[in-house]
């Protein structure tokens, strides 16, 4: 089927969507070129949190810029990392004595741009640290870090790191919180229908009508887990089992569970999956301490979802519950 989207010239996609984003949320964010920043900047005596990534995954990543989360999101073109100079400019703009945390998702272009900008910023004397999210388990629990992609787990990581920064914690403390959350989260994706690339109209992958693919990547990359389409309960059990197998989770532990729709999966389906996860955790004596359900990081109209789990303690729960005010997540 040919692509059907309400767009104009493909080469103008990113600029036009950012213009619309600024119109929709002008009280919370502002545009500086292709970088989304807080409309009301954070006090410079507090750590800044900056991230980067391609457009096309809305509301991520820029939907989480605001009080209590991100200070800046550097936006690349559709499914493409921004250039290192743009990331460096954002780090220069956020530079402060309190320091800046740069969060990079583990995708080749993001890592190249982020690391290059980080090195250049460090050479300029900017006080910056970085965290690389790499929670995808589709390559296997023993896969090297470079083979583990950064998926939707970046969103709750922005939340805990942003809350720590907003509370006035030091850069070392903010980094420690982010790293602890990072090392204790895992994500697995499943897809039932592919997306199309909005700039080219090309299909991103291929999935048979009676199949699903467990382990699908953020841009339609295959995950090697092709199987017959299963029910919500069966799919939840398949995915949760694989996720728990990669972590040391015992009865009595507390988990955050995030069900992230990939673009074409209804809230009805996501809630049914979350219900199944709760029943499975109850049977194991594991507490569902917090949950998040909705579309946070999408792949255009891909059908499916990402399941992210994170082992949390009282401190991380407090940071997850801390107030934030962003275009796409508000906690009061």
N, C-alpha and C positions, 0 to 999 in steps of 0.2 A: 504494500500500500504506500502511495507517495506521502511524503510529509505534509501535514496540515497544521500550520501554526500561524498565529497572527503576528507576523514580523514584517519589517521593511527590508532594506538592503542588508544582507548578512554581515557585511563589513562594519556596519554601524550598531550591531547588536549590543555590545557591551556599553558603549556610550549612552545609548537610548535607554537601556534598562536601568543604568545608574541614575540617569536624569529622572526617570519615573520614581525610582526608589527615594531620591532626595525630596521629590514632591510629596510622596506619601508619608514620609517620616521626618519632615523638616524640623520638627521640634526636638527630635532626639539625635539626629545625625546631620553631618554636613559633608560636602564633597570637596576634595582638594585634588583636582585632576581625576585619576582613577583610584584614589585612596579615600575610603570612607572613615570619617573621624567623628568623635563625639561632638555634638552641637555645643555642649558646655564642657570644656576641657577639665580634666581632673587636676587637682592641686599638684604642683610640681614637687611637693615634698612626699608624694606617694609614687610607688612603682607604676610604670606604664606597661601595658600588655598589648603586643602587636602581633598580627598574624598575616598570612598571605595565601592566595590561592586563586584558581581560575573562576570565572563566572560560569553560569549555567547550572549551578547547584543550589539555587535559591530555595530557602532564605539564607543558607550558609554562603559565605561566612560572615558577610557584612551585616546580616540581620541580628548579630549578637554584639554589635558595637553599642556601647552606652554605659551608663552608671552601673558599676558592679561587675562588668565583664570586660570587653575589649575597649582599648583606646583607639585603635586604628586597624583597618583591614585593607591590605594592598591587593587590588583586584587585577587579575590578568584577563585576557580574552577567553572566549568560551573553551572550557576544559584545558586551559593553558596557563602556566605559571606567569606571573608578572616578571618583568626584567629586574635584574639586581639593582640597577640605578633607582628604580621606583621604590624598592624595599629600603635601600639606603636612605633615600629622602625621608621616608617615614620614620626611620630610626633617628635621623638627625632632628626631625621635627619633635620627636618625643624625648629627645635627650634631656636628662636631668640628673642631679646628684643622687637622687634616690635609685636611679637605674631603670632599665627596661628589660622586660622578658619578651623574647621573640619565640613564638610557637610555630613550628614547621610541621606540616603533615608529610609523611614519608611517601612521596611520589617524586620521581626523578627530577622533573623540572622545578618543583618547589624546593627540593633539597639543594639543587645547584644554585638557584637564585638566592635562597635564604642563606646558605653558607657563604656565598660570595659577598653578599651584603653585610653579613655578620663580620667577616674578616675585614672588610673595608671600614666598617664602623669602629671596630676595635683599634685598627691602625690610626683612626682619627681621634682616639682617646674617649670614645663614647662608652659609657658604662652599660654594657649589654650582656645578657646571658641568653642561652637558647635551650629549648626543649623540643625533641623530635617525637611526635606521636607515631606509634607503630603497633597498633593493637589488633590488626587483622590476623586471624588464625588460619586462613584458608590454605596457606602453604604448609601447614602442619605445626604442631606445638614445638618441635625442635628446629624449625627453620631459622636461619640466621636473621638478624634484625633487618638487614637490607631487603629481605624478601617479604617483610611484614608491612603491609600498607597502612597508612593512617586513614581511618574512616570516621564515622560519626562521633567517636569518643572524644574528638577535639572539643565538642560543644560543652559537655560537663566539665572538661578540663579547663576551658575558658572560665567556666562558672566558679570553680573552686579557687583558681589562681586569681581571677578578678576580684573575688570577695576578699581574699587575703590582702591583695594590693589596696583595695578600697579601705580596709581596716587599718592601713598604715604599717603593715608588716614590712620588714626589710627585704631587699632583693634576695638575699640568701634564704630567707624564710619563704618567700613566694615561690622561688625555684624548688625548694624542698617539698612544698605542698604539691606543686605541679608534677614533680618527678614521682612522688609517692603514689599519686592518683594514676599517673601514666603507667607505672609498673604493675598496678593492680587492676587494670581494665583489659577487657578482651572484646572483640567484635567479630561477628560473622554475618554475611549477607546472603540472601536468597532472592532469586529473580524468577519470574514466571513469564514476563514479556520483555523484549528489549526496548531501548529508547532509540530516538533518531538524533543525529547531531544537528542542532538548529542552524548551523552555518552552511552545512553541505547537504543536508537532507538524507545522508547515508545512514542506514540502520547500524546500530551499535550492537553487534552480536546477533545470534540467532538461537531461538529456543522453540522446540516443537510444542504444539498445542497441549499435548498430554504430559509435558515434562516441566521440571523446575531445575534450576541450577543453584546448588548451595556453594557459596564461596565466590559469587560474582563480585567483580571489582567495582570501584567507584566510577569508572568510565566505561563499563561494559566489558572489562577484561574477563575472560573465562576463569572459572575457579576449579574446574575439573570435577565438580560434584553433581553431574547430571543424573537425575533420578526421576521416577514417575511422580507426577503431581500428587501431593499428599494433602490431608485435611489440616486445618489450623492446629489442632491438638497434636497431630503426628509431627507436623513441621516444627512446632515449638519444642517438642521432646528431642527431635533430631538435633536441632541447633543448640539448645541449652546443654544437652549432654556433651556435645563437642566443646562448647565453651568451658564448662566446668572441668573437663578433662585436662585443660591447660593451666588450671589454677589450683592453689591449695585452699579449697573452701571446705569448711567443716560445719557440722551441725552447730547452730548457735551463732554462726557468722552472719553479718549483715551485708546485703547487696543493694546496689542501685541497678535497676533494669531499665533500659531505654529501648523502645521499639520505634524505629525511625522509618517512616514510609519513604519509598524511593521515588515517588512521583505520581504513580497511578493506583496505588493501593489505598482503599478507602479507610476512613477512621473506624468503621464497623469491623473490618478485618483486623486492624491493628489491636483493637480492644479485645477481640476474641483471643488473639494470640497472647496478649498480656494476661488475660484470665487463666489461660492454660499454664503459663509460666508460674503464676502464683501457686497453683495447685501442685505443680511439680516441686517447687521449692518447699512448700509446706510438708510434703511427704518426706523430704530430706531433712527437715528441721532447720532450714535456712530461712532467715528473715528477709522478706522483701521490704527493706527499710525505706526506700524511695523509688518512685517510678516516673518515667517521662514517656509520653506517647504523642506522636504527631509527625509532621514533616519538618525536619530540621536541616537535613542535607540530602538533596534529591539528585536524581540523574534524569532530568527532563521527565518524560512520561513512562519511565521504566516501571513495570509492575513488580512489586516485591518489597522487601524491607530489610533493614539491618537490625540485628539484635546485639546490643552492647550491654555487658555486665561489668560492674566494678565493685570490688570489695571495699567497704567503707567502715569507718569508725566514727565515734561521736564528733571528733573535730571536723572530718570531711562532711558529715551530715549537717553540722552547723554552717559550714561554708556553702553547701548546696542550698540551704534554707535562707541564707542571707539575702537582703533586698537587692534587687537589680531592676533596671529600667532600660530595656532595649527595644528595637522595633518588633522583635519576634519572641521575646521572652521577658516576662515581668514577674517578679516575686516581691511581695509586699510584706 
